[in-house]
């Protein structure tokens, strides 16, 4: 990208896997500039290789000596993204933070309900249909199941970049030591790893699964966004009422997340059969990821098999 400043790193995934936690933590670092919102430029269905104005606008806002980064967790498993990033940002360093794909798929399912893109329906019914190849709406295939195929995603990026350009972190690392996960990310992008973000101990975004609250948030988000029925992408509705609905939906989600510590009925109701079916769906890709990276992911498989 021909500009005095350039994007030096990106959080590329995975969706519903603590990428927001890492984004928030890195944004607090005095040596880092990251836009508050996700940068969907490289996955945009209307991507224009000749028009880099959106990226330049982001760069123009950065302080002179900061490391500039972006975040978009859909990049990892979107085939169009690696060559686009390599074309415009050949020296970029990338971080992928991954979650057990079974848990990620369930979390993504409920996220799409909250946003208004899926109807409120039992997860077991929905995933039984997905296992049969029945995806209604069609974008559920990619957003719910496809974005958990990390092994394929890592291989796509390694076909466009050297292996050492991609740092892979997992929920297992987070469970062991959040501070060390943050420090590894700092060292990878070349900034002081002694800085401690104020939010380092906060949990990653918590899902909402309690049906009455879920339905309320869905209705609010439907007033705040419009959705592409084919791609599942969202667009802000204009106006003060729409903005107020979005703010209220976000506030309700946060309150519900806090209540999960006290109301266990808010945990997602997903049967062991559904979880095993999802593990079988992802098993080959998990093993593919292990072979490609040397990671030991037996805990992902055991977490499902021992339930």
C-alpha positions as CSV (number, residue, x, y, z in Angstrom):
1,X,0.0,0.0,0.0
2,X,1.7,3.2,-1.2
3,X,1.4,5.6,1.8
4,X,3.8,7.0,4.4
5,X,2.1,4.9,7.1
6,X,1.1,1.3,6.8
7,X,-1.0,-1.3,8.7
8,X,1.6,-3.5,10.5
9,X,-0.6,-6.2,12.2
10,X,-4.1,-7.6,12.2
11,X,-6.2,-9.8,14.4
12,X,-7.7,-12.1,11.8
13,X,-9.8,-14.4,13.9
14,X,-11.5,-16.3,14.9
15,X,-15.1,-15.0,15.3
16,X,-16.5,-15.6,18.8
17,X,-13.1,-16.6,20.2
18,X,-11.9,-13.7,22.3
19,X,-10.6,-11.6,19.4
20,X,-12.6,-8.7,20.9
21,X,-10.9,-9.2,24.3
22,X,-7.5,-9.1,22.6
23,X,-8.5,-6.1,20.5
24,X,-9.6,-4.1,23.5
25,X,-6.4,-5.0,25.4
26,X,-4.1,-4.0,22.6
27,X,-5.9,-0.7,22.0
28,X,-5.0,0.3,25.5
29,X,-1.2,-0.1,24.8
30,X,0.4,3.3,24.4
31,X,2.4,2.1,21.4
32,X,-0.6,0.8,19.5
33,X,-3.3,2.4,17.3
34,X,-6.3,0.3,16.3
35,X,-9.6,1.5,15.1
36,X,-12.5,0.9,17.5
37,X,-14.6,-1.0,15.0
38,X,-13.7,-4.0,12.8
39,X,-12.0,-3.4,9.5
40,X,-14.0,-5.4,6.9
41,X,-12.2,-4.0,3.9
42,X,-10.5,-7.2,2.9
43,X,-13.6,-9.3,3.1
44,X,-16.0,-6.7,1.6
45,X,-18.0,-8.4,-1.2
46,X,-17.6,-5.0,-3.0
47,X,-13.8,-4.9,-2.5
48,X,-12.1,-2.6,-4.9
49,X,-8.3,-3.2,-5.2
50,X,-7.8,0.2,-6.7
51,X,-9.5,2.1,-3.9
52,X,-7.5,2.1,-0.7
53,X,-9.1,5.3,0.6
54,X,-10.9,3.5,3.5
55,X,-7.5,2.1,4.8
56,X,-5.7,5.4,4.3
57,X,-8.4,7.1,6.4
58,X,-7.6,4.7,9.2
59,X,-3.9,5.3,8.9
60,X,-4.3,9.1,8.8
61,X,-5.8,9.0,12.3
62,X,-2.9,7.2,13.9
63,X,-0.3,8.9,16.1
64,X,3.1,9.3,14.5
65,X,5.0,6.6,16.3
66,X,2.3,4.1,16.9
67,X,2.1,0.5,15.6
68,X,-1.1,0.4,13.5
69,X,-3.3,-2.7,13.6
70,X,-6.7,-3.7,12.5
71,X,-9.2,-6.4,13.5
72,X,-11.6,-8.5,11.6
73,X,-12.2,-12.1,12.9
74,X,-13.9,-13.2,9.6
75,X,-10.6,-13.0,7.7
76,X,-9.2,-16.3,8.9
77,X,-11.7,-18.5,7.2
78,X,-12.5,-16.3,4.2
79,X,-10.5,-17.6,1.1
80,X,-10.5,-14.2,-0.6
81,X,-8.7,-12.5,2.4
82,X,-5.1,-13.9,2.3
83,X,-4.3,-12.9,-1.3
84,X,-5.8,-9.5,-0.7
85,X,-3.8,-8.9,2.4
86,X,-0.7,-10.2,0.7
87,X,-1.2,-7.8,-2.2
88,X,-1.6,-4.7,-0.2
89,X,0.2,-5.5,3.1
90,X,2.9,-8.0,2.2
91,X,4.8,-7.4,5.5
92,X,1.9,-7.6,7.8
93,X,2.0,-9.8,11.0
94,X,-1.2,-11.6,11.9
95,X,-2.7,-13.0,15.1
96,X,-5.3,-15.7,15.3
97,X,-6.9,-16.5,18.6
98,X,-8.9,-19.8,18.4
99,X,-11.6,-21.3,20.5
100,X,-12.8,-24.9,20.6
101,X,-14.8,-25.0,17.4
102,X,-17.8,-26.8,18.9
103,X,-18.2,-24.0,21.5
104,X,-17.5,-21.4,18.9
105,X,-20.3,-22.7,16.6
106,X,-22.8,-22.7,19.4
107,X,-21.8,-19.2,20.5
108,X,-22.0,-17.9,16.9
109,X,-25.5,-19.5,16.5
110,X,-26.8,-17.5,19.5
111,X,-25.0,-14.4,18.4
112,X,-26.8,-14.5,15.0
113,X,-30.1,-14.8,16.9
114,X,-29.3,-11.8,19.1
115,X,-28.5,-9.7,16.1
116,X,-31.8,-10.6,14.4
117,X,-30.4,-12.7,11.6
118,X,-31.8,-16.0,12.9
119,X,-35.1,-16.8,14.6
120,X,-35.2,-17.8,18.2
121,X,-35.2,-21.6,18.0
122,X,-33.6,-24.5,20.0
123,X,-30.0,-25.1,19.0
124,X,-30.4,-28.8,18.8
125,X,-33.0,-28.4,16.1
126,X,-30.9,-26.0,14.1
127,X,-27.7,-28.0,14.3
128,X,-29.5,-31.2,13.4
129,X,-30.6,-29.5,10.2
130,X,-27.1,-28.2,9.5
131,X,-25.7,-31.7,9.9
132,X,-28.1,-32.7,7.2
133,X,-26.9,-30.0,4.9
134,X,-30.0,-27.9,5.3
135,X,-28.9,-24.3,5.8
136,X,-31.7,-21.8,6.1
137,X,-30.7,-19.0,5.6
138,X,-27.7,-20.0,3.4
139,X,-25.2,-17.8,5.2
140,X,-25.5,-20.1,8.3
141,X,-23.2,-22.6,6.6
142,X,-20.3,-20.1,6.5
143,X,-20.9,-18.1,9.6
144,X,-21.8,-20.9,12.0
145,X,-19.9,-23.9,10.7
146,X,-17.3,-22.6,8.2
147,X,-15.7,-20.1,10.5
148,X,-14.7,-22.9,12.8
149,X,-12.5,-24.7,10.2
150,X,-9.3,-23.2,11.5
151,X,-7.0,-25.7,10.0
152,X,-8.2,-24.8,6.5
153,X,-7.9,-21.1,7.3
154,X,-4.3,-21.4,8.6
155,X,-3.3,-23.3,5.5
156,X,-4.9,-20.6,3.3
157,X,-2.9,-17.9,5.0
158,X,0.3,-19.9,4.9
159,X,-0.1,-20.2,1.1
160,X,0.2,-16.4,0.9
161,X,2.6,-15.6,3.8
162,X,5.5,-17.2,5.6
163,X,4.5,-19.3,8.6
164,X,6.2,-17.0,11.1
165,X,3.9,-14.1,10.1
166,X,1.0,-15.8,11.9
167,X,0.8,-16.1,15.7
168,X,-1.7,-18.7,16.8
169,X,-3.2,-18.5,20.3
170,X,-6.0,-20.6,21.8
171,X,-8.6,-20.6,24.5
172,X,-6.4,-23.2,26.2
173,X,-3.7,-20.5,26.5
174,X,-6.2,-18.0,27.8
175,X,-7.4,-20.4,30.5
176,X,-3.8,-21.0,31.6
177,X,-2.6,-17.4,31.7
178,X,-4.3,-14.3,30.1
179,X,-1.4,-12.0,31.0
180,X,1.0,-14.3,29.1
181,X,-1.3,-14.4,26.1
182,X,-1.3,-10.6,25.9
183,X,2.5,-10.5,26.4
184,X,3.0,-13.0,23.5
185,X,0.9,-10.8,21.3
186,X,2.9,-7.8,22.3
187,X,6.2,-9.5,21.6
188,X,4.9,-10.7,18.3
189,X,4.1,-7.2,17.0
190,X,7.2,-5.7,18.5
191,X,5.9,-3.6,21.4
192,X,6.8,-3.5,25.2
193,X,5.2,-6.5,26.8
194,X,5.5,-5.1,30.3
195,X,2.3,-2.9,29.9
196,X,-0.7,-4.3,31.7
197,X,-4.1,-3.3,30.2
198,X,-6.8,-2.3,32.7
199,X,-9.1,-4.9,31.2
200,X,-6.6,-7.8,31.2
201,X,-8.6,-9.8,33.8
202,X,-12.0,-9.2,32.2
203,X,-13.7,-12.2,30.6
204,X,-14.2,-12.2,26.8
205,X,-17.6,-11.2,25.5
206,X,-20.2,-13.4,27.1
207,X,-23.1,-14.7,25.1
208,X,-26.8,-14.4,25.9
209,X,-28.8,-17.6,25.9
210,X,-31.8,-17.0,28.2
211,X,-34.8,-17.0,25.8
212,X,-36.8,-14.0,27.1
213,X,-33.7,-11.7,27.2
214,X,-32.5,-13.2,23.9
215,X,-35.8,-12.3,22.2
216,X,-35.7,-8.8,23.6
217,X,-32.2,-8.2,22.3
218,X,-33.1,-9.6,18.9
219,X,-36.1,-7.2,18.6
220,X,-33.9,-4.2,19.6
221,X,-31.1,-5.2,17.1
222,X,-33.7,-5.6,14.3
223,X,-34.7,-1.9,14.9
224,X,-31.0,-0.9,14.8
225,X,-29.7,-2.8,11.8
226,X,-30.8,-4.2,8.5
227,X,-29.4,-7.5,7.2
228,X,-28.5,-8.9,3.9
229,X,-30.5,-12.1,3.6
230,X,-27.9,-13.8,1.4
231,X,-24.6,-12.8,3.0
232,X,-25.8,-12.2,6.6
233,X,-24.0,-8.9,6.7
234,X,-25.4,-6.0,8.8
235,X,-25.9,-2.3,8.0
236,X,-26.7,0.4,10.5
237,X,-30.2,1.8,10.3
238,X,-30.1,5.7,10.2
239,X,-31.7,7.9,12.8
240,X,-31.8,8.4,16.6
241,X,-34.3,5.7,17.3
242,X,-32.1,3.1,15.6
243,X,-29.1,4.3,17.5
244,X,-31.0,4.2,20.8
245,X,-32.1,0.6,20.0
246,X,-28.5,-0.5,19.4
247,X,-27.3,1.1,22.6
248,X,-30.1,-0.6,24.6
249,X,-29.4,-4.0,23.0
250,X,-25.8,-3.7,23.9
251,X,-26.6,-2.6,27.5
252,X,-29.0,-5.5,27.9
253,X,-26.5,-8.0,26.6
254,X,-23.9,-6.8,29.1
255,X,-26.4,-7.0,32.0
256,X,-27.4,-10.5,30.9
257,X,-23.7,-11.6,30.7
258,X,-23.3,-10.5,34.3
259,X,-26.3,-12.4,35.4
260,X,-24.9,-15.6,34.0
261,X,-22.7,-15.8,37.0
262,X,-25.8,-16.3,39.2
263,X,-28.5,-17.7,36.9
264,X,-27.3,-21.0,35.4
265,X,-30.4,-21.3,33.3
266,X,-28.8,-18.8,31.0
267,X,-26.2,-21.4,29.9
268,X,-26.9,-22.6,26.3
269,X,-29.1,-25.7,26.2
270,X,-27.3,-28.0,23.7
271,X,-27.4,-31.7,24.0
272,X,-24.4,-34.0,24.2
273,X,-25.5,-35.5,21.0
274,X,-25.3,-32.2,19.2
275,X,-21.9,-31.5,20.7
276,X,-20.6,-34.9,19.5
277,X,-22.0,-34.4,16.1
278,X,-20.2,-31.0,15.9
279,X,-17.0,-32.6,17.1
280,X,-17.3,-35.2,14.4
281,X,-17.8,-32.4,11.9
282,X,-14.7,-30.6,13.0
283,X,-12.5,-33.6,14.0
284,X,-10.6,-33.8,10.7
285,X,-10.0,-30.0,10.6
286,X,-8.7,-30.0,14.2
287,X,-6.2,-32.8,13.4
288,X,-5.3,-30.8,10.3
289,X,-4.6,-27.8,12.5
290,X,-2.5,-29.9,14.9
291,X,-0.4,-31.3,12.0
292,X,0.1,-27.8,10.6
293,X,1.1,-26.1,13.8
294,X,2.3,-28.7,16.3
295,X,-0.5,-27.6,18.7
296,X,-1.8,-30.3,21.1
297,X,-5.6,-29.9,20.9
298,X,-6.7,-33.1,22.6
299,X,-8.4,-31.0,25.2
300,X,-10.8,-29.7,22.6
301,X,-11.9,-33.2,21.7
302,X,-11.9,-34.4,25.3
303,X,-14.1,-31.5,26.4
304,X,-16.9,-32.9,24.1
305,X,-16.3,-36.6,24.5
306,X,-16.3,-36.5,28.3
307,X,-19.5,-34.5,28.7
